[in-house]
Amino acid sequence: MARPFRCPKCGSHDYAIVLTGCNLTNATLEEMLTWDEEQQDYVSGGSVVVDSEGMENEGATAVCAECEEDVTEAVRQYEASQEPATEA
């Protein structure tokens, strides 16, 4: 059984992957809108890719969901440790 990722700063298991420079094919996006009483208007929380046929991106970073630290290298190490060993 796999062990969960743990943020080296705060110990949280949750993180987000942020992709930059994306080109999407046949994508479905979701945009969350919340009412801002002060502005008397809806405010966008940004768009999220729900699904796509294809995606190319220039780069990616990982951010801890709890403390918002950059955990890119820690996630790379975690993912490498989860890969099954190949037989020679």
PyMOL commands that place a pseudoatom at each C-alpha (Angstrom):
pseudoatom trace, name=CA, resn=MET, resi=1, chain=A, elem=C, hetatm=0, pos=[0.000, 0.000, 0.000]
pseudoatom trace, name=CA, resn=ALA, resi=2, chain=A, elem=C, hetatm=0, pos=[1.341, 3.446, -0.929]
pseudoatom trace, name=CA, resn=ARG, resi=3, chain=A, elem=C, hetatm=0, pos=[2.152, 6.013, 1.727]
pseudoatom trace, name=CA, resn=PRO, resi=4, chain=A, elem=C, hetatm=0, pos=[0.720, 9.519, 1.293]
pseudoatom trace, name=CA, resn=PHE, resi=5, chain=A, elem=C, hetatm=0, pos=[2.824, 12.534, 0.415]
pseudoatom trace, name=CA, resn=ARG, resi=6, chain=A, elem=C, hetatm=0, pos=[3.764, 14.666, 3.429]
pseudoatom trace, name=CA, resn=CYS, resi=7, chain=A, elem=C, hetatm=0, pos=[4.684, 18.364, 3.117]
pseudoatom trace, name=CA, resn=PRO, resi=8, chain=A, elem=C, hetatm=0, pos=[8.182, 18.827, 4.558]
pseudoatom trace, name=CA, resn=LYS, resi=9, chain=A, elem=C, hetatm=0, pos=[7.148, 22.204, 6.045]
pseudoatom trace, name=CA, resn=CYS, resi=10, chain=A, elem=C, hetatm=0, pos=[3.765, 21.515, 7.731]
pseudoatom trace, name=CA, resn=GLY, resi=11, chain=A, elem=C, hetatm=0, pos=[3.092, 17.774, 7.317]
pseudoatom trace, name=CA, resn=SER, resi=12, chain=A, elem=C, hetatm=0, pos=[-0.076, 18.143, 5.208]
pseudoatom trace, name=CA, resn=HIS, resi=13, chain=A, elem=C, hetatm=0, pos=[-0.884, 15.376, 2.707]
pseudoatom trace, name=CA, resn=ASP, resi=14, chain=A, elem=C, hetatm=0, pos=[-2.693, 17.638, 0.217]
pseudoatom trace, name=CA, resn=TYR, resi=15, chain=A, elem=C, hetatm=0, pos=[-1.106, 19.603, -2.602]
pseudoatom trace, name=CA, resn=ALA, resi=16, chain=A, elem=C, hetatm=0, pos=[-2.033, 21.219, -5.917]
pseudoatom trace, name=CA, resn=ILE, resi=17, chain=A, elem=C, hetatm=0, pos=[-0.234, 20.953, -9.231]
pseudoatom trace, name=CA, resn=VAL, resi=18, chain=A, elem=C, hetatm=0, pos=[-0.069, 24.285, -11.063]
pseudoatom trace, name=CA, resn=LEU, resi=19, chain=A, elem=C, hetatm=0, pos=[0.541, 23.997, -14.822]
pseudoatom trace, name=CA, resn=THR, resi=20, chain=A, elem=C, hetatm=0, pos=[1.754, 27.009, -16.794]
pseudoatom trace, name=CA, resn=GLY, resi=21, chain=A, elem=C, hetatm=0, pos=[1.662, 27.822, -20.502]
pseudoatom trace, name=CA, resn=CYS, resi=22, chain=A, elem=C, hetatm=0, pos=[-1.103, 25.312, -21.264]
pseudoatom trace, name=CA, resn=ASN, resi=23, chain=A, elem=C, hetatm=0, pos=[-2.524, 24.520, -24.683]
pseudoatom trace, name=CA, resn=LEU, resi=24, chain=A, elem=C, hetatm=0, pos=[-5.727, 22.510, -24.266]
pseudoatom trace, name=CA, resn=THR, resi=25, chain=A, elem=C, hetatm=0, pos=[-7.658, 20.426, -26.786]
pseudoatom trace, name=CA, resn=ASN, resi=26, chain=A, elem=C, hetatm=0, pos=[-11.408, 19.910, -26.365]
pseudoatom trace, name=CA, resn=ALA, resi=27, chain=A, elem=C, hetatm=0, pos=[-11.296, 21.095, -22.756]
pseudoatom trace, name=CA, resn=THR, resi=28, chain=A, elem=C, hetatm=0, pos=[-14.067, 21.416, -20.211]
pseudoatom trace, name=CA, resn=LEU, resi=29, chain=A, elem=C, hetatm=0, pos=[-13.476, 24.249, -17.740]
pseudoatom trace, name=CA, resn=GLU, resi=30, chain=A, elem=C, hetatm=0, pos=[-15.242, 25.063, -14.491]
pseudoatom trace, name=CA, resn=GLU, resi=31, chain=A, elem=C, hetatm=0, pos=[-15.368, 28.606, -13.124]
pseudoatom trace, name=CA, resn=MET, resi=32, chain=A, elem=C, hetatm=0, pos=[-16.573, 29.246, -9.570]
pseudoatom trace, name=CA, resn=LEU, resi=33, chain=A, elem=C, hetatm=0, pos=[-18.373, 32.567, -9.099]
pseudoatom trace, name=CA, resn=THR, resi=34, chain=A, elem=C, hetatm=0, pos=[-19.135, 33.971, -5.655]
pseudoatom trace, name=CA, resn=TRP, resi=35, chain=A, elem=C, hetatm=0, pos=[-21.230, 36.985, -4.767]
pseudoatom trace, name=CA, resn=ASP, resi=36, chain=A, elem=C, hetatm=0, pos=[-19.277, 39.890, -3.264]
pseudoatom trace, name=CA, resn=GLU, resi=37, chain=A, elem=C, hetatm=0, pos=[-21.672, 41.970, -1.175]
pseudoatom trace, name=CA, resn=GLU, resi=38, chain=A, elem=C, hetatm=0, pos=[-19.269, 44.913, -1.001]
pseudoatom trace, name=CA, resn=GLN, resi=39, chain=A, elem=C, hetatm=0, pos=[-18.783, 45.099, -4.774]
pseudoatom trace, name=CA, resn=GLN, resi=40, chain=A, elem=C, hetatm=0, pos=[-22.401, 44.107, -5.469]
pseudoatom trace, name=CA, resn=ASP, resi=41, chain=A, elem=C, hetatm=0, pos=[-21.143, 41.787, -8.173]
pseudoatom trace, name=CA, resn=TYR, resi=42, chain=A, elem=C, hetatm=0, pos=[-19.909, 38.254, -8.762]
pseudoatom trace, name=CA, resn=VAL, resi=43, chain=A, elem=C, hetatm=0, pos=[-16.190, 37.555, -8.384]
pseudoatom trace, name=CA, resn=SER, resi=44, chain=A, elem=C, hetatm=0, pos=[-14.470, 34.772, -10.297]
pseudoatom trace, name=CA, resn=GLY, resi=45, chain=A, elem=C, hetatm=0, pos=[-12.371, 32.295, -8.370]
pseudoatom trace, name=CA, resn=GLY, resi=46, chain=A, elem=C, hetatm=0, pos=[-10.591, 31.395, -11.626]
pseudoatom trace, name=CA, resn=SER, resi=47, chain=A, elem=C, hetatm=0, pos=[-11.072, 28.527, -14.021]
pseudoatom trace, name=CA, resn=VAL, resi=48, chain=A, elem=C, hetatm=0, pos=[-10.265, 24.880, -13.399]
pseudoatom trace, name=CA, resn=VAL, resi=49, chain=A, elem=C, hetatm=0, pos=[-9.731, 22.283, -16.143]
pseudoatom trace, name=CA, resn=VAL, resi=50, chain=A, elem=C, hetatm=0, pos=[-12.226, 19.497, -15.505]
pseudoatom trace, name=CA, resn=ASP, resi=51, chain=A, elem=C, hetatm=0, pos=[-11.349, 17.398, -18.533]
pseudoatom trace, name=CA, resn=SER, resi=52, chain=A, elem=C, hetatm=0, pos=[-9.489, 17.603, -21.846]
pseudoatom trace, name=CA, resn=GLU, resi=53, chain=A, elem=C, hetatm=0, pos=[-8.535, 15.365, -24.756]
pseudoatom trace, name=CA, resn=GLY, resi=54, chain=A, elem=C, hetatm=0, pos=[-5.001, 16.664, -24.733]
pseudoatom trace, name=CA, resn=MET, resi=55, chain=A, elem=C, hetatm=0, pos=[-2.843, 19.156, -22.895]
pseudoatom trace, name=CA, resn=GLU, resi=56, chain=A, elem=C, hetatm=0, pos=[0.639, 20.502, -23.450]
pseudoatom trace, name=CA, resn=ASN, resi=57, chain=A, elem=C, hetatm=0, pos=[2.287, 22.715, -20.870]
pseudoatom trace, name=CA, resn=GLU, resi=58, chain=A, elem=C, hetatm=0, pos=[5.552, 24.601, -20.427]
pseudoatom trace, name=CA, resn=GLY, resi=59, chain=A, elem=C, hetatm=0, pos=[6.086, 23.708, -16.789]
pseudoatom trace, name=CA, resn=ALA, resi=60, chain=A, elem=C, hetatm=0, pos=[4.544, 22.638, -13.520]
pseudoatom trace, name=CA, resn=THR, resi=61, chain=A, elem=C, hetatm=0, pos=[4.988, 23.366, -9.843]
pseudoatom trace, name=CA, resn=ALA, resi=62, chain=A, elem=C, hetatm=0, pos=[3.474, 21.764, -6.762]
pseudoatom trace, name=CA, resn=VAL, resi=63, chain=A, elem=C, hetatm=0, pos=[2.070, 23.867, -3.921]
pseudoatom trace, name=CA, resn=CYS, resi=64, chain=A, elem=C, hetatm=0, pos=[1.075, 22.608, -0.470]
pseudoatom trace, name=CA, resn=ALA, resi=65, chain=A, elem=C, hetatm=0, pos=[-2.661, 23.043, 0.053]
pseudoatom trace, name=CA, resn=GLU, resi=66, chain=A, elem=C, hetatm=0, pos=[-2.180, 23.914, 3.735]
pseudoatom trace, name=CA, resn=CYS, resi=67, chain=A, elem=C, hetatm=0, pos=[0.874, 26.191, 4.063]
pseudoatom trace, name=CA, resn=GLU, resi=68, chain=A, elem=C, hetatm=0, pos=[1.118, 27.164, 0.353]
pseudoatom trace, name=CA, resn=GLU, resi=69, chain=A, elem=C, hetatm=0, pos=[4.862, 26.437, 0.210]
pseudoatom trace, name=CA, resn=ASP, resi=70, chain=A, elem=C, hetatm=0, pos=[6.446, 25.316, -3.062]
pseudoatom trace, name=CA, resn=VAL, resi=71, chain=A, elem=C, hetatm=0, pos=[6.811, 21.546, -2.656]
pseudoatom trace, name=CA, resn=THR, resi=72, chain=A, elem=C, hetatm=0, pos=[7.751, 20.731, -6.259]
pseudoatom trace, name=CA, resn=GLU, resi=73, chain=A, elem=C, hetatm=0, pos=[10.984, 18.912, -5.433]
pseudoatom trace, name=CA, resn=ALA, resi=74, chain=A, elem=C, hetatm=0, pos=[9.404, 17.045, -2.501]
pseudoatom trace, name=CA, resn=VAL, resi=75, chain=A, elem=C, hetatm=0, pos=[6.561, 15.844, -4.764]
pseudoatom trace, name=CA, resn=ARG, resi=76, chain=A, elem=C, hetatm=0, pos=[9.082, 14.716, -7.417]
pseudoatom trace, name=CA, resn=GLN, resi=77, chain=A, elem=C, hetatm=0, pos=[10.931, 12.694, -4.780]
pseudoatom trace, name=CA, resn=TYR, resi=78, chain=A, elem=C, hetatm=0, pos=[7.646, 11.266, -3.464]
pseudoatom trace, name=CA, resn=GLU, resi=79, chain=A, elem=C, hetatm=0, pos=[6.488, 10.233, -6.953]
pseudoatom trace, name=CA, resn=ALA, resi=80, chain=A, elem=C, hetatm=0, pos=[9.880, 8.642, -7.716]
pseudoatom trace, name=CA, resn=SER, resi=81, chain=A, elem=C, hetatm=0, pos=[9.675, 6.628, -4.492]
pseudoatom trace, name=CA, resn=GLN, resi=82, chain=A, elem=C, hetatm=0, pos=[6.193, 5.352, -5.468]
pseudoatom trace, name=CA, resn=GLU, resi=83, chain=A, elem=C, hetatm=0, pos=[7.243, 3.984, -8.875]
pseudoatom trace, name=CA, resn=PRO, resi=84, chain=A, elem=C, hetatm=0, pos=[7.343, 0.191, -8.921]
pseudoatom trace, name=CA, resn=ALA, resi=85, chain=A, elem=C, hetatm=0, pos=[10.769, -1.360, -9.334]
pseudoatom trace, name=CA, resn=THR, resi=86, chain=A, elem=C, hetatm=0, pos=[11.437, -2.687, -12.822]
pseudoatom trace, name=CA, resn=GLU, resi=87, chain=A, elem=C, hetatm=0, pos=[12.844, -6.168, -13.282]
pseudoatom trace, name=CA, resn=ALA, resi=88, chain=A, elem=C, hetatm=0, pos=[16.120, -6.480, -15.199]
for i in range(1, 88): cmd.bond("trace and resi %d" % i, "trace and resi %d" % (i + 1))
show_as sticks, trace
zoom trace
